[in-house]
Amino acid sequence: MSTLRTEGLTRRFGGVVAVDRANVEIEAGKISGLIGPNGSGKTTFFNLITGMIPADEGRVVFDEVDVTGLKPYQIALHGLARTFQITRLFSGMTVLQNMVVPVRRADKRDLLRRAIDGSESEIALQSLERVGLTRLKDEKAGNLSYGQQKLLEIASVLMSEPSLILLDEPAGGVNPIMLETISGLVRSLNREGTTFLIVEHNMPMVMDLCDYVVVFDGGSPISDGPPDRIRNDPKVIAAYLGG
């Protein structure tokens, strides 16, 4: 059973078709990867799924609910969360304060209210412990290393208890040790039932971590399947080599 399905999803920017009638199914309980050459439409596809930009055509169906046209916070309420290629944290706020932002966005409370109530604090501390950042809870987010900021962003989306997490370039700008930490965290959360869709340029990470891979080129899928099949698919090789 798919947890996420797009049907004919299309987005144009002037004369450029960034996503072109994309039909994609992401299976519940799996770690799926979304790869493709630069400019193939991956980030636009993410933005369409999460309501960051509207689709020109097509549908987004999440857990059999049509979420096409909903605002990002409305989609989040259905259990879908995402991170960004460039982390979107409030650098002047503490790690703990950053943890409650996704929840406050989702239920439209005062986003920048400084006080954190007991229930928020308890859930936030549990999530921070999960990613190994508890000792930094009172540190300003802007003082963290980039890898720690990536972990903080993942921890913050856990606050809304999503069933599907979209990770945008989690390996970008992090060292090999942090990359292993992030991969281990994804595996652990997946074993507990969280589904993942990961956009990533780090091919070794994708092939090692993902159960299933979708390849984009020209704004739509050209291949999908387990990593071993994708590695040897002539269409995929041609897309990356410009053939």
Backbone hydrogen bonds, N-H to C=O, Kabsch-Sander energy under -0.5 kcal/mol:
donor,donor_aa,acceptor,acceptor_aa,energy
3,T,26,I,-2.8
4,L,26,I,-1.6
5,R,61,V,-2.6
6,T,24,V,-2.5
7,E,59,R,-2.2
8,G,6,T,-0.5
9,L,22,A,-1.9
10,T,57,E,-2.2
11,R,19,V,-2.4
13,F,16,V,-3.1
16,V,13,F,-1.9
17,V,15,G,-0.5
18,A,11,R,-1.5
18,A,16,V,-0.9
19,V,11,R,-1.7
20,D,219,G,-2.5
21,R,19,V,-0.6
22,A,9,L,-2.8
24,V,6,T,-0.9
24,V,22,A,-0.6
26,I,4,L,-2.9
27,E,25,E,-0.5
28,A,1,M,-2.0
30,K,27,E,-1.4
32,S,30,K,-0.7
32,S,196,F,-2.8
33,G,212,Y,-2.6
34,L,198,I,-3.3
35,I,214,V,-2.6
40,S,37,P,-1.6
45,F,41,G,-2.3
46,F,42,K,-2.2
47,N,43,T,-2.6
48,L,44,T,-2.2
49,I,45,F,-2.3
50,T,46,F,-2.2
51,G,48,L,-1.0
52,M,47,N,-1.9
53,I,47,N,-1.3
56,D,10,T,-2.6
57,E,10,T,-1.4
59,R,7,E,-1.9
61,V,5,R,-3.3
62,F,60,V,-0.5
62,F,65,V,-2.8
63,D,3,T,-2.6
65,V,62,F,-1.6
67,V,60,V,-2.3
67,V,65,V,-0.8
68,T,60,V,-0.7
70,L,67,V,-2.0
75,I,71,K,-2.2
76,A,72,P,-2.4
77,L,73,Y,-1.4
78,H,74,Q,-0.6
78,H,75,I,-1.1
79,G,76,A,-1.7
80,L,75,I,-1.1
81,A,164,L,-2.4
83,T,166,L,-2.3
87,T,85,Q,-0.6
89,L,87,T,-0.7
91,S,89,L,-1.0
93,M,90,F,-1.7
95,V,139,E,-2.1
96,L,137,K,-2.4
98,N,94,T,-2.3
99,M,95,V,-1.1
100,V,96,L,-0.6
100,V,97,Q,-0.9
101,V,98,N,-0.9
104,R,100,V,-2.3
105,R,101,V,-2.4
106,A,102,P,-2.0
107,D,103,V,-2.0
108,K,104,R,-0.6
108,K,105,R,-0.6
109,R,104,R,-1.1
111,L,109,R,-0.5
113,R,110,D,-1.4
117,D,115,A,-0.5
121,S,117,D,-2.6
122,E,118,G,-2.3
123,I,119,S,-2.0
124,A,120,E,-2.7
125,L,121,S,-2.6
126,Q,122,E,-1.7
127,S,123,I,-2.1
128,L,124,A,-2.6
129,E,125,L,-2.3
130,R,126,Q,-1.6
131,V,127,S,-1.2
132,G,128,L,-0.6
132,G,129,E,-0.7
133,L,128,L,-2.8
134,T,128,L,-0.5
136,L,133,L,-1.6
137,K,134,T,-1.8
139,E,136,L,-1.8
141,A,93,M,-2.7
142,G,91,S,-2.1
143,N,140,K,-1.9
144,L,141,A,-1.5
149,Q,145,S,-2.2
150,K,146,Y,-1.9
151,L,147,G,-2.0
152,L,148,Q,-2.6
153,E,149,Q,-2.3
154,I,150,K,-2.0
155,A,151,L,-2.9
156,S,152,L,-2.5
157,V,153,E,-1.7
158,L,154,I,-1.2
159,M,155,A,-0.5
159,M,156,S,-1.0
160,S,157,V,-1.0
161,E,158,L,-1.9
163,S,79,G,-2.1
164,L,79,G,-2.0
165,I,195,T,-2.5
166,L,81,A,-2.7
167,L,165,I,-0.6
167,L,197,L,-2.2
168,D,166,L,-0.5
169,E,167,L,-0.8
169,E,199,V,-2.8
172,G,169,E,-1.2
174,V,171,A,-1.6
179,L,175,N,-2.4
180,E,176,P,-1.9
181,T,177,I,-1.8
182,I,178,M,-2.7
183,S,179,L,-2.5
184,G,180,E,-2.5
185,L,181,T,-2.0
186,V,182,I,-2.3
187,R,183,S,-2.4
188,S,184,G,-2.3
189,L,185,L,-2.6
190,N,186,V,-2.4
191,R,187,R,-2.2
192,E,188,S,-1.0
193,G,190,N,-1.8
194,T,189,L,-2.2
195,T,163,S,-2.8
196,F,30,K,-2.3
197,L,165,I,-2.0
198,I,32,S,-2.6
199,V,167,L,-2.7
199,V,197,L,-0.5
200,E,34,L,-1.2
200,E,198,I,-0.6
203,M,201,H,-1.3
206,V,202,N,-2.2
207,M,203,M,-2.9
208,D,204,P,-1.7
209,L,205,M,-2.7
210,C,206,V,-2.5
211,D,31,I,-3.0
212,Y,31,I,-1.3
213,V,225,G,-2.8
214,V,33,G,-3.0
215,V,223,S,-2.9
216,F,35,I,-3.1
216,F,214,V,-0.5
217,D,220,S,-2.2
219,G,40,S,-1.6
220,S,217,D,-1.0
222,I,215,V,-2.8
223,S,215,V,-1.1
225,G,213,V,-1.9
229,R,226,P,-0.8
230,I,226,P,-1.9
231,R,227,P,-2.5
232,N,228,D,-0.9
233,D,230,I,-1.3
236,V,233,D,-0.5
237,I,233,D,-2.3
238,A,234,P,-2.5
239,A,235,K,-1.9
240,Y,236,V,-2.1
241,L,237,I,-1.7
242,G,238,A,-0.8
243,G,238,A,-3.4
